[in-house]
Amino acid sequence: SVGVKESHQMTIFRIIAAILHLGNLEIQGERDGEACSVSSEDEHLSNFCSLLGVEHSQMQHWLCHRK
């Protein structure tokens, strides 16, 4: 232990795991690089959303849209 409560450690581990899953997402380019998409079946997206408690469809959308 480095002086961090066990409950805080689990939160930190969950955030780190989510970030690692986000890095493994497969993003497909479309229209000569003008657009992209993420498969709704991507297990890393599902794990990311579960770990952080965010809505799957919203995350799938906002990963590929800037506005």
C-alpha positions, 0 to 999 in steps of 0.5 A: 500500500502507498497510503491509498485506501483500498476503496480508492485503489479499486476506483483507480484500478477501474479507471486504469482498466477502462483507459487500457480498454479504450486504447484497444478499441478498433476504429474503422475509417470511412469515406477516405478518412473523413469519418469513422465508426466503432462497432457496437460489438467491440468488447473493449467498448463494452468493457470501457462503458461497464467500468466507467458506468457510461452509456454504450450508444453515447460513447460509441457516438462521441468517440467518432464525432467532435461536436 
